[in-house]
Amino acid sequence: MQKIIAVDFDGTIVENKYPEMGKPLMFVFDTLRALQAKDFLLILWTCRTGKLLDDAVELCRKNGVEFYAINANYPGEDMNNPDNPRKLTADIFIDDRNIGGLPSWGEIYHKLCPEGNPLPTPPKKKGLFSRIFG
């Protein structure tokens, strides 16, 4: 059975600069893509709405992360329905407001996938000398 992970945005995917867009945290998109490859369903669970939410979703999309649902338990759920308790039914919540704070994304991956392959490391940027002289 697929596990559902609810992921906060500000302070978790990006630095907390709300309402501005913070810089993505190190290894966040590598980790989220790796978790999706391991068959986890990801829900973006954030207080952002309107254009701020659209911008957050677009940043994730540009970095290869498409969410199963956004601020809902499943695609198309009407969270404004007064009969809906607005309780998210995820198996795991990843948020910078956890007791003990947010572990590194590498630690998160290894806790969720202890048997998994290591996260890919981003390529090292070449210095100016290497770029000129190969």
Rosetta blueprint (number, residue, H / E / L):
1 M L
2 Q L
3 K L
4 I E
5 I E
6 A E
7 V E
8 D L
9 F L
10 D E
11 G L
12 T L
13 I L
14 V E
15 E L
16 N L
17 K L
18 Y L
19 P L
20 E L
21 M L
22 G L
23 K L
24 P E
25 L L
26 M L
27 F L
28 V H
29 F H
30 D H
31 T H
32 L H
33 R H
34 A H
35 L H
36 Q H
37 A H
38 K L
39 D L
40 F L
41 L E
42 L E
43 I E
44 L E
45 W L
46 T L
47 C L
48 R L
49 T L
50 G H
51 K H
52 L H
53 L H
54 D H
55 D H
56 A H
57 V H
58 E H
59 L H
60 C H
61 R H
62 K H
63 N L
64 G L
65 V L
66 E L
67 F L
68 Y L
69 A E
70 I E
71 N L
72 A L
73 N L
74 Y L
75 P L
76 G L
77 E L
78 D L
79 M L
80 N L
81 N L
82 P L
83 D L
84 N L
85 P L
86 R L
87 K L
88 L L
89 T L
90 A L
91 D L
92 I E
93 F E
94 I E
95 D L
96 D L
97 R L
98 N L
99 I L
100 G L
101 G L
102 L L
103 P L
104 S L
105 W H
106 G H
107 E H
108 I H
109 Y H
110 H H
111 K H
112 L H
113 C L
114 P L
115 E L
116 G L
117 N L
118 P L
119 L L
120 P L
121 T L
122 P L
123 P L
124 K L
125 K L
126 K L
127 G L
128 L H
129 F H
130 S H
131 R H
132 I H
133 F H
134 G L
